Amino acid sequence: MKEKLIDLFEYTCHFNKEMIKCISENMTKTDEKTISLINHTLNAHQIWNSRILYEKSFEVWQINPFESLDDINHQNLLTSVDIIQNFDLDQRREYQNSKGTKFENSIFEMLFHTINHSTYHRGQINTLLKQNGIDPLVTDYTFYKR
């Protein structure tokens, strides 16, 4: 199962990178909401990794320098893969959400949520790209596996 989870994170990283590239190539047509959502997608991934590792995290809606997004995306992948390879995925972690409310989930649940969250926001970004006259990306998992 760990190999499958790593594959899903590689898929997530790949299409995050493609989104960053598409936005970069169309910066004059890209709106602030698109920039905010790609940052949020990467920030949230970093935040979930940090919750698992009990480390300091980004802010949910912080805007990072655009030129750093590829590096953040790649580091998120490396950190998630390291977690998958070195932790018991059934182990539970206590954490606080951005509003300070305490929760507890298994590492697997937190990682799976991270993948799902990224997919959800890439769909939103694709909608915004289309609304701004930019061809949306095909980001289906089966397309990735072909």
N, C-alpha and C positions, 0 to 999 in steps of 0.2 A: 504493500500500500504506500510506503514511503516514496517509492519510485514514481508512482502515479501522481502523488501530491507534488513532487518536484517538477514533473512534466507540466502540471497545471500552473505552477509558478513561472516556469520558462515560457509558457504560452502567454501568461499575463505580462511578463516583462517584454516579450517580443511585440505585442500589440500596443503596449504603452509607448514603446520606442517608436513604433510606426505612427502613433498619434502625435507624438512630439515632433517627429519629422514633418508630418502633414501640416501641423500648425505653423511650424517654422517656415515652411515653403509658402505659406499663405498668410503671413503675419498681417499684411495690410487689410485683409478681409476678415480677420479673426477678431471677435469681440471679447470684452473683458470677462464675460461669463465663461467662455471657453477656456481662457487662461486660468481663471479661478478653479474650474472643474478639473483640469489636468493637474494643477497643483494639489488640489484637495485629494485626488485619487492617489497620488504619490505620497502625500503627507499621511493619509490614513493608513497606508501600507506600513510606513515607517512607525506610526503610532502603535499599531497592533504588534509589530515585532518588538517594540520597546516595552509594551505591556508584558509580553511573555518573558523578556529578559530583565524586567525591572530596571530599565534605563530611562534616561531623560528623552523626551520626545519633542517632535515638532508641534506647532499649533495646528489645529484642524484646517483652518482657512488661510494660513500664512502663504504669501506669494514669494516664491523663491526666484532668484535670478534665472531667467529662462535658460541660459547656457549651462546651468547646473542640473537641469532636469534629467538628462540622460545619466549622469553620474548617480543621482539619487535613485533613479529607477534600477540601475545595475546594483547598487549597494543594497537596495531592498531585496532583490533576488538573492544575492549572496547571503544575506542575513537569514532570510527565510529557509534557504537550503541548509544552512548550518543548524538552524533550530530543528528542522526535520531530521537531520542525520544524527543529532546529538541529544535529543530530548525524548522522553516518553510522551507520545502524543495524547495519551489518556490522562496525563497529569493535569491537575486543575490549577488555575492561576486566579488570584484575586486582583482586581484592578478597579480604577475609577474611570468613569466616562468623562467627557469634556465638561459636564455639568457638576462633577464631583460625586455622582451617585456610584455606590460600590456594587460590583457584580463579581461573579465567578463563572468561568467557563473552562472547558478542557482546551489544551493547546491545539488539538485538532479542530475544534469548533472555531477557535479564534483564527486559525490559518484559513479554514474553509470560508469563513466570513470575509476575510481579506480578498480572496480570489473573487468571490461573488460580488463584493462591493466594487471592485475594479471593473468588472464586466458591466455592471449596472451603469457606472458613470461613463464608461466608453460609449455606451449606447446613447446617453444624453449628449455627449460631445459630438457624436455623429449627427444627431438631430440638429445641433447648433451649426455644425459645418454646412450641412445641406441648406439650412435657412440662410446662410451667408454666401451661397453660391459655390461652395466647395464640395467636390465629390466625396461622399462619406466612404470610409474604409470598410471593407469586408473583414470582420473580425471573428467570424465563427470558428469554433474550435476545430471542426472537421476541415475547414479551409486551411487552417494552420497545419493540420496533420497530413494533408495531401502533399 
